[in-house]
Amino acid sequence: MIVAGIDIGSSSAKAVIMEDNEIISSSIIPTGPSSSETAQRVMDKALTNGLSLKDVQYIVSTGYGRINVPFAQKNITEISCHARGIVAVFPDARTILDMGGQDCKAIRINEKGNVLKFLMNEKCAAGTGRYLERIAVALNIPLDDIGSLSLKSETPAEISSYCTVFAEGDAITLLRQGTPVNDILAGVCESLAERTQILIKRLGLVEEFSICGGIAKNIGIVKRLERNLGVKSYIAPEPQIIGALGAALLAKDLARKTLV
C-alpha cells in the first residue's frame, strides 16, 4: 500500500510518501502563491523511482493550505497530523512544540498520539520562523547560521520588542551602534525562547518533550529552550516533515478502512 501526506505550510510545503510503514521518499519546497500549484510541485518532487500520482492509493493534506490540494482524498488539521507524526518517531512524547513559519503551537498528546490540549501563539509572527527570517535579512546573515552564531555570544543583546517589525528595527539599531552580530543574534534567540516557553508553561509541560517544524533546526533556540524548561528535547532527523508524516500515517489508516 502506497500513501502520501502533504503539508502546505505558510513558508514551506512538505510531502511524505510511504509504502506500508516505511517512508520511501519526502520533499520540501518553498510555499508559492498558489497552494494547489505548490501541492503539485512538492508531490512531483517526492514521486521518485518511477512512481506516479496514480500509484498512490490515499492522500491526506494538512497545513494552512490543506483545503486547496486538489488530489487529496481528505484534509486534516496540522494539530492532529503533528501529533500523529511525533508519536510515530518518539512514542514516549507527551508535549510537542511545533514552531512554523507564521505560528507556534504547544500540543499535549497521549500515548496513542491523540490531542488532549493545545495552545497557539496569539500575536502576529512573533515567536515564529518569519521572525527569524526578517532578522536574517536585516543583518545579512544566512538563516541557517543564526542558531550556531548565537551560541558564540557571552553577552546577549537586549531585544525587548515583541512585534517582529520593531524587533527587526532593534536589531538594526544595535548593529549601527557597534554591537557584535553574535550578541544581537543571541538576544534574538533568547527573546524567542522566552516567549515560547511561556506558551509551553501555559499548556503545562509533561515529559517527554519534542520539537518539530523548521525552527527545530535552530540549535540556538533549542538549547535555550532546554535550559529554560529544564528538559531535553527530542527532535526528528528531519523535523520539518513531521506534519506530512502524520498525514501519511492517517492516510494509511483511512485507506485500510476503505478496504474493509
N, C-alpha and C positions, 0 to 999 in steps of 0.2 A: 504494500500500500504506500503510495506516494502522496504526501500532503504538503501544504505550504502555509506559512504565516507571513503577513505583510504589515509592517508598522509604518504608517505615514506620519512622521513627527513634524514639528514646526520647523526644525532645522535640517533633519536628515531622514531619509527613508531607508528601511531595512527589510530584507526578505530572508526567510529561512525555509529551505526545502528539506523534508525528512522522508526517509524510507524506513518503514517500521519504526524503530525507536532511535534511529541514528540520523544526525544531521549530515546530509550529503553535500550541501552547498549553502552559502549565505552571501549576501551582498549588502553594501552600504553606499548610498549616494546622497548628495545634497537634495533637499526638497525644492522642487521648482514651483512656479506659479500655479500650475495645474496639477491637482492631486491625482487625477486619472492618468495623465501622461507620466507623472513621476512613478506611479504604481507599475505601469507597463515597463518603464525603463529599469526599475530595480528588479522586477521579476525576470526580465530578459537577461539581465546580468547574472542572476542566480541560476538560470536554466543552462547548465553545463552538461558535458558528456552526452550530447545528443538528445537531451530531454527537451520537450516542448510543452506548452501550456496544456495541451490535451492529455498529456501523461499524468497530470496532477489531478487526483481524484477529489480533493476537497481543499478549499482555500478559505481561511479566516483573515479578515482585515481588522486592524486596530489603529490607535492613534487618532490625532485630531482630524485627519483626512480620511478616516476609515469608510465613511459612507460614500465616498467617491471612487472606490475601487470597483470597476465595472465587472470584473471577472471573479469576485469573491462571492461565495455562497452565503456567508454570514459575516456581520461585523460585531465585534465585542469590545467593550471599553478597555482602555490600556491598564486600568487598575487591576482588572481580573487577569489580563494577559501577563502583566509583570509578575503578579503573584504566582501564577502557574509556572512561568519560566524560571523564577528564582528557586522555587521548591524542587524543581527538577534537577537543578545544579547543586543546590545546598538544601537537602531535606530537613535539616535542623533549623533553618532560618525561620524567624518569627517576626522580625521587624525589617522592613525594606525601605530604603531611601532611593527614590527614583529621581535623578536630577537631569532634567531635559533642557531643551533649548529655551523654552519660554515658561516653564512651570516646574515646580518641585513638589513631590508627593511623598508623604510618610505613610506607610501602609503596614497594618498588623495582620498577620495571617495565622492559620492553624496548621497542623501537620499535613493536611490534605491540600494546602495551598488556597483554601477558601479565605476570602477577605472578611475580617472581623470588624475593621475600622480603618478609616483613612482620613488624612488632612492634607490640604493643599496650601501653598503659599498664596497670599491674598493681595499682594501688591506688585502689579506690573511684572517686569522681568527681573527684579531684584532677587538675587539668590539662584540664578539660572545660568545656562550656558551663554545666553545672549549678553548677560552682564560681562562675562569674561571676554567674549568676542569684541565688545566695544572697547574694553580696556586694552586688549591686544593691539587693536588698530590705533588707538590713541598713543600708545607707547612704541609702536612699530616693533612689536615683539611677536614671534610665532606663537600661536595659541597653544600649541603642544609643549612649549618651553616654560609656560608660566609657572606650573607646579614645581618643577625642579629648581628653577631660578629662585623661587620664593623661599626655598629651604636653605639657601645660601646666605640669608639675611639673619642678623642677630638683633636688629633694631627695626622692627616693622613700623612703617609709617602709619599715621592715624588717618583712616578713611571713614569719616563719620556719616557721610550722606547715604541715606537708604536708597534713594532714586538712582537708577542706572546712569541717567544723563548727568546728574550732579556728581556722582562718584567719578565719572569719566573726567569731569572738569577738575575735581580734586586731584586726580592723578596727574593731569597735565600741569596744574599749578605747582605741585610738588616737584615734578621733573624740571620745570623752569627755575625753581628755587635751588636746584642742585642736589635734590635728594636722590641717592643711588636708586637705579631701576629695581634692583633686587629688594630693597626696602619697601618700595612702592608696591611691588607685586606681593610681598609678604603681607602688607597691610590689606591689600585686596582679598587675599585668600583668608586672612584672619577674619575679616568682616563677613565674608560669605559663609565661612564655617560657623561663626557665632549666630548668624541669622538662621541657618539651617538647623543647628542644634536646638534652638527654641522650638521649632516645628516638631522635632522628634520628641522633645520633653513634653510638649502638649499632648502628643499622641500617647506617650508612655513607652519608654524603651523596654523591650523584652528581648533577651538574647535568644538565638544568635542574630547578629545584625549584618545585613548585606546591603551593598550599594550598587546600583545599576544606572545606566544612562551614560552619556558622554563625559560628564564631569567626574565619573568614577575613574577616568584615566588621568585625572589631575592629582598627582601624588601630594602636592602641597595642601590641597583641601582635604584629601583622605587622611593624611597624617594628623592634621589639626582636629578633624572631627573625632578621630580615635582618641586623641589626647583629651579633648574637652568632654567626651562622653565616657571615657574610661573603659572602652571596649575595643576589641579587634574587629575589623570589618572584613567580610568575605566578599570578594569580587571575582566575577567570572573572567576567564581569559579574554573574552570579547563582551564587555558589559553593555555595549550599545544594542546588541541583538536580542537581549532578554525578552523584550516585549514581543518581537517577531517569533521567538522560540515558543513562548507561551501560546501565541496564536496558532502556531503549527500543531502544538500538542492538543489544543482544544479542537482543531480541525480533525485530528486523528480520532478523537472521541466521537465527534459528530459523524464522521464518515462511517465509523463502526456501527453507530445506531441506525444509519440508513441501510446497512446490510442485514440487520436483524429482521 
